[in-house]
Amino acid sequence: MNTAAATAAVAVKAALPRRNLDALQRQLFIYAQDLRDLMEQQTLLQQRYQLVLQSHGRNTQSADVLLGAIPKTIEQYFVTDSQGEIVRASPGAQRVFASGGPELKGKFIWQFIHWSHLEMVTKLLAGFVGVGATGALEQRKLVMKDSATQRNIIYDALVMPVRKLDRLEIFWLLNAEVQSDLSDIENQNLMLMSSDCAEGLLITDADGLVCSVNPAFSKITGYSGADIVGDNPRVLSSGRQGTDFYRSFWTYLIDAGSWTGEFFNRKKNGHIYTEWKTVRAVKNESGATVSYISAMVDITHRDSEAQQLADLAYHDSLTGLPNRRLLESRLTQAIANASRDGTNFCVMYIDLNRFKPINDEFGHEVGDQVLREVSARLQTTVRQSDMLARVGGDEFVILLQSPVSDEDAYSIASSVLNALNAPIQLADGKILTIGVSIGGARYPVDGDDVQTLLKNADAAMYGAKRFGLEFSFFETGNTVHPVADLGFEIWKALERRELYLLYQPQVTPDRTHKLRGCEVLLRWKHPLLGDVSPLTFIPIAERNGAIVALGYWVFETACQQLRKWQSGGLPHLSLSVNISSRQLQDPQFTERISHILLINGIHPSSLELEISEADAMQYLQDGRSRLSQLREMAVKIAIDDFGSGYSSLSRLGSLSVHRLKIDRNFVRDLTQSTAANAICECFIGIAGAMGMEVTAGGVESKAQMDLLASQGCNLVQGLLTGKPMLADEFLAWALPTERQPSESV
């Protein structure tokens, strides 16, 4: 853009009314949300497609057909992560390298590699994660050590990277060397063709000429080895896929090293069939391609599965209800019909009020049971002409398609409330209760297009939730209480300086009540809605990604405040800050935290990061937590609300956790419940033995605090010892030399 054009563009932007900019930002936000939904749907479709194809004989973990053949053809193999840690091993490898001893899982492959090959293995691993990494197999000679005799065994090895949605796995396929003078392809034949499996296997040389096939290939295609060895696999071509397809296939295979997809081929008897195929290039140590290995399964008979895929595109996989895509299609049709006939209809947005605590406390399996039960109950409340859809985690929409009066809408809303307010009994005997908030938007008075109707029904639902109503129309909520689109407004809250922090003291439970730290709590004061509960806006921020930006603002603001306190004479104390899994997934998380600490002159040991028990388990399983880098910097890690999930202290020990925060539900019942008392004492005792400290939250009585002190609890926080306070109020509270807790209700 030239200078004059750039100047004009700036002038035009400056002249735009502020409301136009806000409208543009809002529209961009809506587009971003739609894009996220589409990406999630694409991922779900791909996962379902893989499951459908697996029913034809593939491995349960991937659509890569070669993975299905490995357990049946290779006796000895390891699977490691990108760092060389063994995540699983075949029985044959376990027998040779563990010699009846402990599991190989958790050990590192370096322990079994001869020292002379360590550098080669290091380069292999680095090549799988570096720039230009491909899916090609690497063929190598590997010298490894037998655990029992410590003798050296020479292996012909194929090393295969498998990239999944959330991790990289590396398969080490081993075959003890029989003859040292065999060619690369002859060694591959010995490894892969020695036993039968359901997957058809074919090996070609670098020029694409067939070198060998297995019995399953012959069974699928009708071609024996004598028929096809020395020929080109194009003899299988059905003619349905033209030159462009094969050109694209070879371009991708050469660049990426691996290809998985559909071929329409012709059997020897002339019948056309569909095969799902994986083709991988095999490279030697110099980087040259020496062969190609193909694995395939016949997926011709899949009409029902294709229909399942079509259903999935328009239905929710958990409940079977129509999804947002089908809902929007029906809404478009309803608008066209109502516009033509001069009639009206209503959209009702339903949100479960207490679903997240249920999910957090009992886990996702229980959460799924609740959603299925809610779905079943909602279906009993709608009329035959209506449509019920699930559009989010705990969000449902009812489309009242026929002409509907306000009284009709209120009647159906009442039915929904009665159905969902009744307790839910699960299969294991648990009895749960959930609340519900409903918002309504009517065509055409509350909107005359799909997005406006859904947005306004959603806004009416948030208005009902905010002001304690069970049901509200958009027009009513908008007239009595201006209702904001909180999903959009949360992004603007930082810019408008609507967020602020409170600090709740953490003190020792002994007679001194010595101040050791404080928990940082995020609050939002909306200009129209007033104080918005964190229980409302935090889940929204986590869903739409705003939690990452909010989290960095909390870190930076709290560190700046700590520096001011220190300058004001406040002794050393720790900041305890909550983080979410979305924040930990940010690749720059560690660097950003380190930078914020550095520019504010805060020692890392003054920072304690609180992560939920469920998120901690997720990162423990992934094995790639960025938390380890923070621990090396001396940042402390705490597990929030311990006891509300399903983890164990021994598993958390591998995360080098510094502190456990006991779930406030146990503290609440501490003086009335023998079980709660015993559980707290058990947590505190075992944590102490493992070198962890313990904080108890929600302490509201002196009896609770005294009991926790006698059990060895290190810190307490709650209304008894200090409510959440603004920064200046906290400083004034913290400076007096003597503080005595007062009994609080």
HELIX and SHEET records of a PDB file:
HELIX    1   1 THR A    3  ALA A   15  1                                  13    
HELIX    2   2 ARG A   18  GLN A   54  1                                  37    
HELIX    3   3 VAL A   65  THR A   73  1                                   9    
HELIX    4   4 PRO A   91  PHE A   97  1                                   7    
HELIX    5   5 ILE A  109  PHE A  112  5                                   4    
HELIX    6   6 TRP A  115  HIS A  117  5                                   3    
HELIX    7   7 LEU A  118  VAL A  129  1                                  12    
HELIX    8   8 ASP A  184  LEU A  192  1                                   9    
HELIX    9   9 PRO A  215  THR A  221  1                                   7    
HELIX   10  10 GLY A  225  ILE A  228  1                                   4    
HELIX   11  11 PRO A  233  LEU A  236  5                                   4    
HELIX   12  12 THR A  243  ALA A  256  1                                  14    
HELIX   13  13 ASP A  303  TYR A  314  1                                  12    
HELIX   14  14 ARG A  324  ASP A  341  1                                  18    
HELIX   15  15 PHE A  355  PHE A  362  1                                   8    
HELIX   16  16 HIS A  364  GLN A  379  1                                  16    
HELIX   17  17 ASP A  406  ASN A  421  1                                  16    
HELIX   18  18 VAL A  450  ARG A  466  1                                  17    
HELIX   19  19 PHE A  474  VAL A  480  1                                   7    
HELIX   20  20 LEU A  486  GLU A  495  1                                  10    
HELIX   21  21 PRO A  534  ASN A  544  1                                  11    
HELIX   22  22 ALA A  546  SER A  567  1                                  22    
HELIX   23  23 SER A  581  LEU A  584  1                                   4    
HELIX   24  24 PHE A  589  ILE A  599  1                                  11    
HELIX   25  25 PRO A  604  SER A  606  5                                   3    
HELIX   26  26 GLU A  613  ASP A  622  1                                  10    
HELIX   27  27 LEU A  627  GLU A  632  1                                   6    
HELIX   28  28 LEU A  649  GLY A  653  1                                   5    
HELIX   29  29 ARG A  664  ARG A  668  1                                   5    
HELIX   30  30 THR A  674  ALA A  689  1                                  16    
HELIX   31  31 LYS A  702  GLN A  711  1                                  10    
HELIX   32  32 ALA A  727  ALA A  734  1                                   8    
SHEET    1   A 7 ILE A  86  ALA A  89  0                                        
SHEET    2   A 7 GLN A  76  THR A  80 -1                                        
SHEET    3   A 7 LEU A 168  ALA A 176 -1                                        
SHEET    4   A 7 ASN A 152  ARG A 163 -1                                        
SHEET    5   A 7 LEU A 137  LYS A 145 -1                                        
SHEET    6   A 7 ILE A 272  LYS A 283  1                                        
SHEET    7   A 7 SER A 258  ARG A 266 -1                                        
SHEET    1   B 9 ILE A  86  ALA A  89  0                                        
SHEET    2   B 9 GLN A  76  THR A  80 -1                                        
SHEET    3   B 9 LEU A 168  ALA A 176 -1                                        
SHEET    4   B 9 ASN A 152  ARG A 163 -1                                        
SHEET    5   B 9 LEU A 137  LYS A 145 -1                                        
SHEET    6   B 9 ILE A 272  LYS A 283  1                                        
SHEET    7   B 9 THR A 289  ASP A 298 -1                                        
SHEET    8   B 9 GLY A 200  ASP A 205 -1                                        
SHEET    9   B 9 VAL A 210  VAL A 213 -1                                        
SHEET    1   C 5 MET A 387  ARG A 390  0                                        
SHEET    2   C 5 GLU A 395  LEU A 400 -1                                        
SHEET    3   C 5 PHE A 345  LEU A 352 -1                                        
SHEET    4   C 5 VAL A 436  TYR A 443 -1                                        
SHEET    5   C 5 PHE A 471  PHE A 473  1                                        
SHEET    1   D 2 ILE A 424  GLN A 425  0                                        
SHEET    2   D 2 ILE A 431  LEU A 432 -1                                        
SHEET    1   E 3 LEU A 499  VAL A 507  0                                        
SHEET    2   E 3 LEU A 515  HIS A 526 -1                                        
SHEET    3   E 3 GLY A 530  VAL A 532 -1                                        
SHEET    1   F 8 LEU A 499  VAL A 507  0                                        
SHEET    2   F 8 LEU A 515  HIS A 526 -1                                        
SHEET    3   F 8 SER A 574  ILE A 579  1                                        
SHEET    4   F 8 LEU A 607  SER A 612  1                                        
SHEET    5   F 8 LYS A 636  PHE A 642  1                                        
SHEET    6   F 8 ARG A 659  ILE A 662  1                                        
SHEET    7   F 8 GLU A 693  ALA A 696  1                                        
SHEET    8   F 8 LEU A 715  VAL A 716  1                                        
END                                                                             
